[in-house]
Amino acid sequence: MQPDDPDAFAEIRTAVARLCAQFPATYWRQMDRDAAYPTAFVQALTQAGYLAALIPEAYGGAGLSLSAAAAILEEIQRAGANGAACHAQMYIMGSLLRHGSEAQKAQYLPQIASGALRLQAFGVTEPGSGTDTTSITTFAEKRGDHYVVNGQKVWTSRAEHSDLMLLLARTTPKDKVAKRTDGLSVFIVDMKQALAGGMTIRPIRTMMNHSTTEVFFDNVRVPAENLIGEEGKGFRYILSGMNAERILIASECIGDAKWFITKATDYANERRVFGRQIGQNQGIQFPIARAYAQMRAAELMVKHAASLFEAGRDCGAEANMAKMLAAEASWAAAEACVQTHGGFGFAEEYDIERKFREARLYQVAPISTNLILSHLAEHVLGLPRSY
């Protein structure tokens, strides 16, 4: 595969690749077999400062841009590793950085930057609401100096391995607000305290090792000082974080696509059948070449969306397009890689089947391709609202 265009993050990419090399494919296979959380890998990323990339230097972080964070996650995936074990710490960070009080930043950011605390759980989705975030029913009732939370979240990944959770809950009933986006609030939840006070975490086994769970709140007390920003304004607070989420996950998909394309190309050059390299056959060449073209096009959209985000400009459409196109590119590359390897693509030792399962997720999460298309149809093309 041709080298990437030179960019400002070449040193970061090289350093991340070097760190990932300490965790070979055998490590990730074992994590997958055991459905285990890659603690050693996450600790190594933390110690190297990569998970504090977006935290300002004043709080002990690296103070890097979203584009730099995207480069970090892309290289993790390109190395055959799995950044999903910790990527939420990057995209959740925006709500705390942009809307948290100075006291909250001073209390949490230095500890997150040092690794003393992990902020990797995002409690938003619920069984009855799915991606209709404004219809969540988990409720936080104000009682003096604290809130009492009751409800349920689902697909809350890394809840068992995080010290803090960013929680979205209703503080005003939906039938008592002027707009459906009103009445939602964001809280920082201390997981240890919550587990001791009524919160229950139940792991969900899935087709890939994603450490995801459902979380139940039964009269869980959250200090009022843990409210981020103003009560009832939480939907707006998480919206910009969702754009960052789309862009960062899109960068992971680009990394996955590059991994699959390299794997397929190398095998096509090495494997000989009927006395010739299989890569000489156009039936092998074309799917790999098409996946490469899709990846490069999606890569440009990811960079464009990141540049808009960093400039403080509206990037909802671009962030969503970046995520959709990158997810489709990684899936096309995954398909081409399996097809190139034939039966060997299903063998655990080649790592393709593991990465294949992981790549499939991003057609659905954190937002499905169909909802992205609906967003573009309504907000970009001006078509009637469909939901």
The 8 nearest C-alpha neighbors of each residue, nearest first, counted from 0:
[[1, 261, 2, 264, 260, 257, 291, 3],
 [0, 2, 3, 4, 261, 291, 257, 295],
 [3, 1, 0, 4, 5, 257, 6, 261],
 [4, 2, 5, 1, 6, 0, 295, 9],
 [3, 5, 6, 2, 1, 9, 7, 295],
 [6, 4, 3, 7, 9, 8, 2, 10],
 [5, 7, 8, 9, 4, 3, 10, 70],
 [6, 8, 9, 5, 10, 67, 11, 66],
 [7, 9, 11, 6, 10, 12, 67, 70],
 [8, 10, 12, 11, 7, 6, 13, 5],
 [11, 9, 13, 12, 8, 14, 7, 15],
 [10, 12, 14, 8, 9, 13, 15, 71],
 [11, 13, 9, 15, 10, 14, 74, 16],
 [14, 12, 10, 16, 11, 15, 17, 9],
 [13, 15, 17, 11, 16, 12, 10, 18],
 [16, 14, 18, 12, 17, 13, 11, 19],
 [15, 17, 19, 13, 14, 18, 12, 20],
 [18, 16, 14, 20, 15, 19, 13, 21],
 [17, 19, 15, 20, 16, 21, 14, 22],
 [20, 18, 16, 21, 22, 17, 15, 78],
 [19, 21, 17, 22, 18, 23, 16, 78],
 [22, 20, 19, 18, 23, 17, 40, 16],
 [23, 21, 20, 19, 26, 24, 40, 27],
 [24, 22, 25, 26, 20, 21, 27, 19],
 [23, 25, 27, 26, 28, 22, 79, 350],
 [24, 26, 28, 23, 27, 29, 22, 348],
 [27, 25, 29, 24, 28, 23, 22, 30],
 [26, 28, 30, 24, 29, 25, 31, 80],
 [29, 27, 31, 25, 30, 26, 32, 24],
 [28, 30, 32, 26, 31, 27, 33, 25],
 [29, 31, 35, 27, 33, 28, 32, 34],
 [30, 32, 34, 28, 29, 33, 208, 27],
 [33, 31, 29, 30, 34, 28, 35, 208],
 [32, 34, 35, 30, 31, 29, 28, 208],
 [35, 33, 31, 208, 32, 30, 36, 210],
 [36, 34, 30, 33, 37, 31, 208, 210],
 [35, 37, 38, 210, 30, 34, 84, 160],
 [38, 36, 40, 39, 35, 41, 30, 84],
 [37, 39, 41, 40, 36, 42, 35, 43],
 [38, 40, 42, 41, 37, 43, 44, 36],
 [41, 39, 43, 42, 37, 38, 44, 22],
 [42, 40, 44, 38, 43, 39, 45, 37],
 [41, 43, 45, 39, 40, 44, 38, 46],
 [42, 44, 40, 46, 45, 41, 47, 39],
 [45, 43, 41, 47, 42, 49, 46, 50],
 [46, 44, 42, 48, 50, 43, 47, 114],
 [47, 45, 43, 48, 44, 42, 114, 113],
 [46, 48, 44, 45, 49, 43, 50, 42],
 [49, 47, 45, 46, 51, 50, 44, 52],
 [48, 50, 52, 51, 44, 47, 45, 71],
 [49, 51, 45, 52, 48, 44, 89, 88],
 [50, 52, 112, 60, 54, 49, 48, 53],
 [51, 53, 61, 49, 63, 50, 54, 62],
 [54, 52, 62, 63, 51, 55, 64, 61],
 [53, 55, 60, 62, 51, 52, 61, 56],
 [56, 54, 62, 60, 57, 58, 61, 53],
 [55, 57, 60, 59, 62, 58, 61, 54],
 [58, 56, 55, 59, 60, 54, 62, 109],
 [59, 57, 109, 56, 55, 60, 108, 54],
 [58, 60, 56, 109, 57, 112, 55, 61],
 [61, 59, 54, 56, 51, 55, 112, 62],
 [60, 62, 52, 56, 63, 55, 54, 51],
 [63, 61, 55, 56, 53, 54, 60, 52],
 [64, 62, 53, 52, 61, 67, 65, 68],
 [65, 63, 67, 66, 53, 68, 62, 309],
 [64, 66, 68, 67, 69, 305, 63, 309],
 [67, 65, 69, 64, 68, 305, 70, 302],
 [66, 68, 70, 64, 69, 65, 63, 71],
 [69, 67, 65, 71, 70, 66, 52, 72],
 [68, 70, 66, 247, 72, 67, 71, 250],
 [71, 69, 67, 73, 68, 72, 74, 66],
 [72, 70, 68, 74, 69, 73, 67, 75],
 [73, 71, 75, 69, 74, 251, 70, 82],
 [72, 74, 254, 251, 250, 70, 76, 75],
 [73, 75, 77, 71, 76, 72, 254, 12],
 [76, 74, 72, 78, 73, 77, 80, 82],
 [77, 75, 254, 80, 255, 79, 78, 73],
 [76, 78, 254, 74, 258, 79, 255, 75],
 [77, 79, 76, 75, 80, 74, 16, 19],
 [80, 78, 76, 77, 258, 81, 75, 24],
 [79, 81, 76, 75, 78, 82, 27, 19],
 [82, 80, 83, 76, 84, 75, 79, 27],
 [81, 83, 84, 86, 85, 75, 72, 76],
 [84, 82, 86, 85, 81, 209, 87, 248],
 [83, 85, 82, 86, 81, 209, 37, 36],
 [84, 86, 83, 87, 82, 88, 119, 41],
 [87, 85, 83, 88, 89, 82, 84, 90],
 [88, 86, 119, 90, 89, 85, 91, 120],
 [89, 87, 119, 118, 86, 91, 90, 85],
 [90, 88, 87, 92, 86, 91, 50, 53],
 [89, 91, 244, 87, 92, 243, 240, 88],
 [92, 90, 88, 93, 87, 89, 94, 240],
 [91, 93, 90, 89, 95, 94, 96, 88],
 [92, 94, 96, 240, 95, 91, 97, 90],
 [95, 93, 97, 98, 96, 92, 236, 237],
 [94, 96, 99, 93, 92, 98, 97, 104],
 [97, 95, 93, 94, 99, 98, 92, 104],
 [98, 96, 94, 95, 93, 99, 236, 92],
 [97, 99, 228, 95, 94, 96, 227, 100],
 [98, 100, 95, 227, 228, 96, 103, 97],
 [101, 99, 103, 102, 104, 98, 228, 227],
 [100, 102, 104, 103, 105, 99, 106, 96],
 [101, 103, 105, 100, 104, 106, 99, 107],
 [104, 102, 106, 100, 101, 105, 99, 107],
 [105, 103, 101, 108, 106, 107, 102, 100],
 [104, 106, 102, 103, 107, 101, 108, 109],
 [105, 107, 103, 104, 102, 108, 109, 110],
 [106, 108, 104, 110, 105, 109, 103, 111],
 [107, 109, 111, 104, 110, 58, 112, 105],
 [110, 108, 58, 112, 59, 111, 107, 113],
 [111, 109, 115, 113, 112, 116, 108, 107],
 [110, 112, 116, 108, 114, 109, 113, 117],
 [111, 113, 51, 109, 110, 60, 114, 59],
 [114, 112, 110, 111, 115, 109, 59, 45],
 [113, 115, 111, 116, 112, 45, 110, 117],
 [114, 116, 110, 113, 111, 117, 112, 109],
 [117, 115, 111, 114, 110, 162, 118, 163],
 [116, 118, 161, 162, 111, 119, 163, 114],
 [119, 117, 163, 88, 161, 120, 164, 162],
 [118, 120, 88, 87, 161, 117, 85, 157],
 [121, 119, 164, 158, 157, 156, 118, 161],
 [120, 122, 165, 164, 155, 123, 166, 119],
 [123, 121, 166, 155, 165, 152, 167, 120],
 [122, 124, 167, 121, 166, 152, 125, 132],
 [125, 123, 129, 153, 152, 122, 154, 130],
 [124, 126, 152, 153, 128, 127, 129, 151],
 [127, 125, 128, 129, 153, 152, 124, 151],
 [128, 126, 125, 129, 135, 134, 136, 124],
 [127, 129, 131, 125, 134, 135, 126, 130],
 [130, 128, 131, 124, 125, 126, 127, 132],
 [129, 131, 132, 128, 124, 366, 125, 367],
 [132, 130, 128, 129, 133, 134, 135, 124],
 [131, 133, 134, 130, 135, 128, 124, 129],
 [132, 134, 131, 180, 135, 179, 183, 234],
 [135, 133, 132, 128, 131, 136, 173, 179],
 [136, 134, 133, 128, 132, 137, 125, 169],
 [135, 137, 138, 134, 169, 150, 168, 125],
 [138, 136, 150, 168, 149, 135, 169, 151],
 [137, 139, 169, 168, 149, 148, 136, 170],
 [140, 138, 148, 170, 147, 146, 169, 168],
 [139, 141, 147, 146, 170, 138, 142, 148],
 [142, 140, 146, 145, 143, 139, 147, 144],
 [143, 141, 145, 146, 144, 140, 147, 223],
 [144, 142, 145, 141, 146, 223, 222, 140],
 [143, 145, 223, 142, 222, 146, 141, 224],
 [146, 144, 222, 223, 142, 221, 143, 141],
 [147, 145, 141, 140, 221, 142, 139, 220],
 [146, 148, 220, 140, 139, 218, 219, 221],
 [149, 147, 139, 219, 218, 138, 216, 146],
 [150, 148, 216, 217, 218, 138, 137, 139],
 [149, 151, 137, 216, 215, 138, 136, 148],
 [150, 152, 215, 214, 216, 137, 125, 153],
 [151, 153, 125, 214, 213, 124, 122, 215],
 [152, 154, 213, 125, 155, 124, 126, 212],
 [155, 153, 212, 211, 156, 213, 124, 152],
 [156, 154, 212, 153, 122, 211, 213, 121],
 [211, 155, 157, 210, 158, 154, 212, 120],
 [156, 158, 160, 210, 159, 120, 211, 161],
 [159, 157, 120, 161, 160, 156, 155, 212],
 [160, 158, 157, 161, 200, 210, 212, 156],
 [159, 161, 157, 158, 162, 119, 117, 36],
 [162, 160, 117, 158, 119, 163, 118, 159],
 [161, 163, 117, 190, 116, 118, 189, 191],
 [164, 162, 118, 189, 190, 188, 161, 117],
 [165, 163, 120, 188, 121, 187, 166, 118],
 [164, 166, 187, 121, 186, 122, 188, 120],
 [165, 167, 122, 186, 185, 164, 121, 187],
 [166, 168, 185, 123, 184, 122, 186, 183],
 [169, 167, 137, 138, 184, 183, 139, 166],
 [168, 170, 183, 138, 171, 182, 139, 137],
 [169, 171, 139, 182, 183, 138, 140, 184],
 [170, 172, 182, 169, 173, 175, 183, 176],
 [173, 171, 175, 174, 169, 170, 182, 176],
 [172, 174, 175, 176, 179, 171, 182, 134],
 [175, 173, 172, 176, 177, 179, 171, 178],
 [174, 176, 173, 172, 171, 177, 182, 178],
 [177, 175, 178, 173, 174, 181, 182, 179],
 [176, 178, 179, 175, 181, 174, 180, 173],
 [179, 177, 180, 181, 176, 173, 182, 175],
 [178, 180, 181, 133, 173, 176, 177, 182],
 [179, 181, 178, 133, 234, 182, 183, 235],
 [182, 180, 178, 179, 231, 183, 176, 232],
 [181, 183, 231, 171, 170, 169, 176, 184],
 [184, 182, 169, 231, 233, 168, 181, 170],
 [185, 183, 233, 231, 230, 168, 167, 232],
 [186, 184, 167, 233, 227, 166, 226, 168],
 [187, 185, 226, 166, 225, 227, 165, 188],
 [186, 188, 165, 225, 164, 166, 163, 226],
 [187, 189, 164, 163, 190, 186, 165, 221],
 [190, 188, 163, 192, 191, 193, 162, 187],
 [189, 191, 193, 162, 163, 192, 188, 194],
 [192, 190, 194, 193, 189, 195, 162, 163],
 [191, 193, 195, 190, 189, 194, 196, 188],
 [192, 194, 196, 190, 195, 198, 191, 219],
 [195, 193, 198, 191, 196, 192, 197, 190],
 [194, 196, 192, 193, 197, 191, 198, 190],
 [197, 195, 193, 194, 219, 198, 192, 220],
 [196, 198, 217, 219, 194, 218, 216, 195],
 [197, 199, 194, 216, 193, 215, 217, 196],
 [200, 198, 215, 214, 194, 197, 201, 216],
 [201, 199, 214, 213, 215, 212, 202, 198],
 [200, 202, 213, 212, 214, 203, 199, 215],
 [203, 201, 212, 211, 213, 204, 200, 210],
 [204, 202, 212, 211, 205, 201, 213, 210],
 [203, 205, 202, 206, 211, 208, 210, 207],
 [206, 204, 207, 203, 208, 209, 211, 210],
 [207, 205, 356, 208, 204, 357, 209, 360],
 [206, 208, 205, 357, 209, 356, 353, 31],
 [209, 207, 34, 31, 210, 205, 206, 35],
 [208, 210, 211, 207, 156, 84, 83, 205],
 [211, 209, 157, 156, 208, 36, 212, 202],
 [156, 210, 212, 209, 154, 155, 203, 157],
 [213, 211, 202, 203, 155, 154, 201, 156],
 [212, 214, 153, 201, 152, 154, 155, 200],
 [213, 215, 200, 152, 151, 199, 153, 201],
 [216, 214, 151, 199, 198, 150, 217, 200],
 [217, 215, 198, 149, 150, 219, 151, 148],
 [216, 218, 197, 149, 219, 198, 215, 148],
 [219, 217, 148, 147, 149, 197, 216, 220],
 [218, 220, 148, 197, 147, 217, 196, 216],
 [221, 219, 147, 146, 218, 148, 145, 222],
 [220, 222, 146, 145, 147, 223, 219, 188],
 [223, 221, 145, 224, 225, 146, 144, 220],
 [224, 222, 145, 225, 144, 226, 146, 221],
 [223, 225, 222, 226, 145, 144, 227, 103],
 [226, 224, 187, 223, 222, 186, 227, 221],
 [225, 227, 186, 224, 223, 185, 228, 187],
 [228, 226, 99, 185, 186, 225, 98, 229],
 [229, 227, 98, 99, 226, 230, 100, 232],
 [230, 228, 232, 231, 227, 233, 226, 184],
 [229, 231, 184, 232, 228, 233, 170, 226],
 [230, 232, 182, 183, 184, 181, 233, 229],
 [233, 231, 230, 229, 234, 184, 235, 183],
 [234, 232, 184, 236, 183, 185, 235, 231],
 [233, 235, 236, 237, 232, 183, 180, 238],
 [234, 236, 238, 233, 237, 232, 239, 180],
 [237, 235, 233, 234, 238, 94, 239, 232],
 [236, 238, 240, 234, 235, 239, 94, 241],
 [237, 239, 241, 235, 240, 236, 234, 242],
 [240, 238, 242, 241, 237, 236, 243, 235],
 [241, 239, 237, 243, 238, 242, 93, 90],
 [240, 242, 244, 238, 239, 243, 237, 245],
 [243, 241, 239, 245, 244, 240, 318, 315],
 [242, 244, 240, 246, 241, 245, 90, 247],
 [243, 245, 241, 90, 247, 242, 246, 248],
 [246, 244, 242, 248, 322, 243, 318, 247],
 [247, 245, 249, 243, 318, 244, 248, 301],
 [248, 246, 250, 69, 244, 249, 245, 243],
 [247, 249, 251, 250, 245, 246, 244, 252],
 [248, 250, 322, 252, 246, 325, 247, 251],
 [249, 251, 253, 73, 247, 248, 252, 69],
 [252, 250, 73, 248, 254, 249, 253, 72],
 [251, 253, 255, 249, 254, 250, 325, 329],
 [254, 252, 250, 256, 251, 255, 325, 257],
 [255, 253, 77, 73, 76, 251, 257, 252],
 [254, 256, 252, 258, 76, 253, 257, 77],
 [257, 255, 329, 253, 259, 332, 258, 254],
 [256, 258, 260, 254, 255, 259, 77, 261],
 [257, 259, 77, 255, 261, 256, 260, 262],
 [260, 258, 262, 256, 261, 257, 332, 333],
 [261, 259, 257, 263, 262, 258, 332, 264],
 [262, 260, 264, 258, 263, 259, 265, 257],
 [261, 263, 259, 265, 260, 264, 258, 266],
 [264, 262, 336, 260, 266, 261, 265, 267],
 [265, 263, 267, 261, 266, 262, 260, 268],
 [266, 264, 268, 262, 267, 263, 261, 269],
 [265, 267, 269, 263, 268, 264, 270, 262],
 [268, 266, 278, 264, 277, 265, 269, 270],
 [267, 269, 265, 266, 278, 276, 270, 264],
 [270, 268, 266, 267, 265, 271, 276, 277],
 [271, 269, 267, 276, 266, 277, 268, 272],
 [272, 270, 276, 275, 277, 274, 269, 273],
 [271, 273, 274, 275, 277, 276, 270, 269],
 [274, 272, 275, 271, 276, 277, 270, 280],
 [273, 275, 272, 271, 276, 277, 270, 279],
 [276, 274, 271, 272, 273, 277, 279, 270],
 [277, 275, 271, 278, 279, 270, 268, 272],
 [276, 278, 279, 267, 280, 271, 270, 275],
 [277, 279, 267, 276, 280, 268, 283, 284],
 [280, 278, 277, 276, 281, 284, 275, 283],
 [281, 279, 278, 282, 283, 277, 284, 276],
 [280, 282, 284, 283, 285, 279, 278, 286],
 [281, 283, 280, 284, 285, 286, 278, 279],
 [282, 284, 281, 280, 278, 285, 339, 286],
 [285, 283, 281, 287, 282, 286, 278, 288],
 [284, 286, 288, 287, 281, 283, 282, 289],
 [287, 285, 289, 288, 335, 284, 290, 283],
 [288, 286, 290, 285, 289, 284, 335, 291],
 [287, 289, 291, 285, 290, 286, 284, 292],
 [290, 288, 292, 286, 291, 287, 285, 293],
 [291, 289, 332, 293, 287, 288, 292, 331],
 [290, 292, 288, 294, 289, 293, 287, 295],
 [293, 291, 289, 295, 294, 290, 296, 288],
 [294, 292, 290, 296, 328, 291, 295, 297],
 [293, 295, 291, 328, 297, 292, 296, 298],
 [294, 296, 298, 292, 297, 293, 291, 299],
 [295, 297, 293, 299, 298, 294, 292, 300],
 [298, 296, 325, 300, 294, 324, 299, 295],
 [299, 297, 295, 301, 296, 300, 294, 302],
 [298, 300, 302, 296, 297, 301, 303, 295],
 [299, 301, 303, 297, 321, 302, 298, 304],
 [302, 300, 321, 298, 304, 299, 303, 246],
 [303, 301, 305, 299, 300, 304, 306, 298],
 [302, 304, 300, 306, 305, 301, 299, 307],
 [303, 305, 317, 301, 307, 318, 306, 302],
 [306, 304, 308, 302, 307, 303, 66, 309],
 [305, 307, 309, 303, 308, 304, 302, 310],
 [308, 306, 310, 304, 312, 305, 309, 314],
 [309, 307, 305, 311, 310, 306, 312, 314],
 [308, 310, 306, 311, 307, 305, 65, 64],
 [309, 311, 307, 308, 312, 306, 305, 313],
 [312, 310, 308, 309, 307, 313, 314, 306],
 [311, 313, 307, 310, 308, 314, 309, 306],
 [312, 314, 315, 311, 307, 308, 316, 317],
 [313, 315, 317, 316, 318, 307, 308, 312],
 [316, 314, 318, 317, 313, 242, 319, 239],
 [315, 317, 319, 318, 314, 320, 375, 379],
 [316, 318, 320, 304, 314, 319, 315, 321],
 [319, 317, 321, 315, 304, 246, 320, 316],
 [318, 320, 322, 316, 321, 317, 371, 245],
 [319, 321, 317, 323, 322, 318, 324, 316],
 [322, 320, 301, 318, 300, 324, 319, 323],
 [321, 323, 249, 319, 325, 245, 320, 324],
 [324, 322, 320, 326, 325, 321, 368, 319],
 [325, 323, 327, 297, 321, 326, 322, 320],
 [324, 326, 328, 297, 322, 249, 327, 252],
 [327, 325, 329, 323, 328, 324, 252, 361],
 [328, 326, 330, 324, 325, 329, 331, 323],
 [329, 327, 325, 331, 294, 293, 330, 326],
 [328, 330, 256, 332, 326, 331, 252, 327],
 [329, 331, 333, 327, 332, 328, 334, 326],
 [332, 330, 328, 334, 333, 329, 290, 327],
 [331, 333, 329, 290, 335, 330, 256, 334],
 [334, 332, 330, 336, 331, 335, 259, 355],
 [335, 333, 331, 337, 336, 332, 338, 330],
 [336, 334, 332, 338, 333, 337, 286, 287],
 [335, 337, 263, 333, 339, 334, 338, 259],
 [338, 336, 344, 340, 334, 339, 335, 341],
 [337, 339, 341, 335, 336, 340, 334, 344],
 [340, 338, 336, 337, 341, 335, 263, 283],
 [341, 339, 344, 337, 343, 338, 342, 336],
 [340, 342, 338, 343, 339, 344, 337, 345],
 [343, 341, 344, 345, 340, 346, 337, 338],
 [342, 344, 346, 345, 340, 341, 349, 337],
 [343, 345, 337, 340, 342, 346, 341, 351],
 [346, 344, 343, 352, 342, 347, 351, 337],
 [345, 347, 343, 348, 344, 349, 352, 342],
 [348, 346, 350, 349, 352, 345, 353, 351],
 [347, 349, 350, 346, 28, 351, 25, 24],
 [348, 350, 351, 347, 346, 344, 343, 352],
 [351, 349, 347, 353, 348, 352, 354, 24],
 [350, 352, 354, 353, 349, 344, 355, 337],
 [351, 353, 355, 345, 354, 350, 356, 344],
 [354, 352, 356, 355, 351, 350, 357, 347],
 [353, 355, 357, 351, 356, 352, 358, 350],
 [356, 354, 352, 358, 353, 357, 333, 351],
 [357, 355, 353, 359, 354, 358, 207, 352],
 [356, 358, 354, 355, 359, 207, 360, 353],
 [359, 357, 355, 360, 356, 354, 361, 330],
 [358, 360, 356, 357, 361, 362, 355, 330],
 [361, 359, 358, 362, 363, 357, 364, 356],
 [362, 360, 364, 363, 359, 326, 358, 365],
 [361, 363, 360, 326, 367, 368, 359, 364],
 [362, 364, 367, 361, 360, 366, 365, 368],
 [365, 363, 366, 361, 367, 360, 362, 368],
 [364, 366, 363, 367, 361, 245, 244, 248],
 [367, 365, 364, 363, 368, 370, 130, 371],
 [366, 368, 363, 369, 370, 364, 362, 371],
 [367, 369, 371, 370, 362, 323, 372, 363],
 [370, 368, 372, 367, 371, 373, 366, 374],
 [371, 369, 373, 372, 367, 368, 374, 366],
 [370, 372, 374, 368, 373, 369, 319, 375],
 [371, 373, 369, 375, 370, 374, 376, 368],
 [372, 374, 370, 376, 371, 375, 377, 369],
 [375, 373, 371, 377, 372, 376, 378, 370],
 [374, 376, 379, 372, 378, 373, 377, 371],
 [377, 375, 380, 373, 382, 374, 379, 372],
 [378, 376, 382, 381, 374, 375, 384, 380],
 [377, 379, 375, 381, 374, 380, 376, 382],
 [380, 378, 375, 381, 377, 376, 316, 374],
 [381, 379, 376, 382, 377, 378, 375, 374],
 [380, 382, 377, 378, 379, 376, 383, 375],
 [381, 383, 377, 376, 380, 384, 378, 379],
 [384, 382, 377, 385, 381, 376, 378, 380],
 [383, 385, 377, 386, 382, 373, 376, 374],
 [386, 384, 383, 373, 377, 382, 376, 374],
 [385, 384, 373, 383, 370, 131, 374, 377]]
